[in-house]
Amino acid sequence: MSDARNRSSINSEKVTLRKAINKRLRTLDTEQKQNASTTISNKLIKLIKDDSSILCFSPIQSEPNIRPAIQHWLRSNFRVYLPKVEGDHIQSYTINENDNLINSSMGILEPDPFNSIKISPVEIDFILVPGIGFTRDGKRLGRGGGFYDKYLEKTLPQTLKIGVAFSLQIIDTMRKENHDVPVDLLITD
């Protein structure tokens, strides 16, 4: 199979997987999401307990609400960052408890670049990575823009990349493309 046809086949599979997982996500009610999110936040807090630098994410409706973990780390004086999409890349910026976040064009809360400091990916110890789906061996199905893959390529080898998802987002298998960057660890409910 030619490279172009293989990429097209993988992309087609990813589209189908995204639809199937999004359909599963719609079956979670508010209480189930809240309980699962609490479990995930607690696991993250237990995992990342030493003073560290952490790139988190602002959860959207279909993602685990990790805000309790973010607030814990901020209160504990961790160096906490959030991503901001700039062009076709992610940049990471500092946040603190008093920061005013702004809504991006995609409706995601992001740091205000005028009130935050941009941080290089090599300065981060842990990266919490959202996704539509994950395999147990760390393959990640994102939203299709490649933002996280490009960012993760720039991190140091010792940076721990942690996939964060509801357990129903775990899939058995998925083919990956050359640019797909896997996560090192997966945290679910």
N, C-alpha and C positions, 0 to 999 in steps of 0.2 A: 504494500500500500504506500502511495506517495506521502511525503510529509504533509502536504496541503490537505489531502484527503483524510489522513490520520487526525490532523488538528480539527478538521471539520467534524469528524466522527466523535472526537472527544468533546468538542463544544456542544454538539447535539445531545450527547449523554448528560452533560452538565446542565443544560436547559431543562431536560426531563427530570433530573434529580432535584433541581431547585423547585420546580412545580410540585413534585411529590412531597418534599420536606415542608414547603410553605403550607401545603394542604394539611399536613400533620400538625403544624404549629397552630393553625386556626382551631384545632380541636381542644387546645388548652384553655380552660376558663381562667378568670382573674385570680381566683384563690389558688389554683394549681400553679400558675406562673409565680405568684408571690411566694408560695411555700418552696418551690424549686429554686427561686432566686435567692431566698434566705439561705438555703443549704449551700448553694454555690458560693455566696459571699462568705459564709463561715469557713468553707474549705479554703478559699483564697487567703483569708486572714490567717488561718493556721499555717498555710504554706509559706507565705511571705511575711515573716515576723521580725527579721532583722532589718535595721535601718538600711533601706535600699532605694533605688530609683525605679519607678514603675510607670510604664506607659499604659494607661487604662483606655477605655473607650466609653463614650456616652451612649448608653443603651437606647435603642429604638424599641418600639412596641413589641416586635417579634423576638427580641433578645433578652437574655437574663438581666435583671436589674441588679447591677453590681454597685450601685451608689452607696449602700451601707459599707462595703469594703473600702471604697474610695474615701468616704468620710472618716473611717477608722484610721486609714493611713495618713490622711491630712492632719487629723488631731494628734497623731503619734509622730509628727514631724518627718515623715518620709518625704522623699522628693517625688512628687506626683505630677504626671504630665498627661495631656490629652492630645489626640491628633487633630489636625486641621487640614482639610483638603485644599491644596493650592495648585491650581492647574491640574495636571495629571499625576501629582505626587502628594504624599502625606508629609506634613511637617509636624514635629512635636513641640508643644509649648508648655511652660510651667502653669500650674494652677495652684490656688490656695483656697481656704474655706470662704474667703470673702470675694473671690473673683466673680465677676459677672460674665457668664458665658453668653454667647450670641448664637442665634439660630442660623445654620448654614442654608444655602439654597436648597439643600436636600432635606431640611427639617431636622438636622442633627445638631445638638448643642456642641459648640466648639469654643475654644479659648479665643478671646479677643486679642489679635496679634499686637494691638496698640497698648495693651495692658499686661502683656506676658513676655516671657523671654523664650526665644527659640532654642531648642536643645538638639544637639547632634545625636543620631541613632547610636553612636558608639559610646555615649554616656549613660545608656540605659541598661539596668541589670535584668529587669523582667518586662516582658511585653504581653499584655492580655489581648488576645486576638479573637474578635468575633467572626462568625461565619454562618452560612446557611446550613452547612453540614460538615461533619468530620468523620474520618475513619479512625478506628482504634490505634492504628499505627501512625497517625498524625497528618494524613492528607487532609487538606482543607478545601471546601467548596465555598468560595466567596460569592460576592454579588455580581462579579463579572467585570469589574473595572480594573482589576490588577493593582489597586492602590497598596494593599498590604504586602503583596508579593514584592513590589518594587522597594518598599520600605524595609522589609525584613532582610533583603539582600544586602543592605548597608550596615547591618548590625554586626557586633563582634561574635565570634563563635561561641563564647561563654554566655552570651545573653540567652536567658531561658524564655522561649516562646511558648506561651500557654494558651491553648485553645479553650474558649469558654462557651458552653452550649448546654441547652436542655438535653436530657438523655434521649429524647425522641429524635434529636437531630443527628444521632450517630448512625452511620450507614456501614454496611459490611465492606463494600469495595468501591473503588473509584479509580479510574485511570487518571494520570496526571500529565501535565505538559511540562516542558523543560523549564519554564519560568515559574512554575508553582513551587512555593516554599512551604515545606511542612512545619508543623508545630512540634515541640519536643515533649509536651505533656498536655493532657486533656483533663479539664475539670468540668464535671457535670453534676446533676442532682442525684 
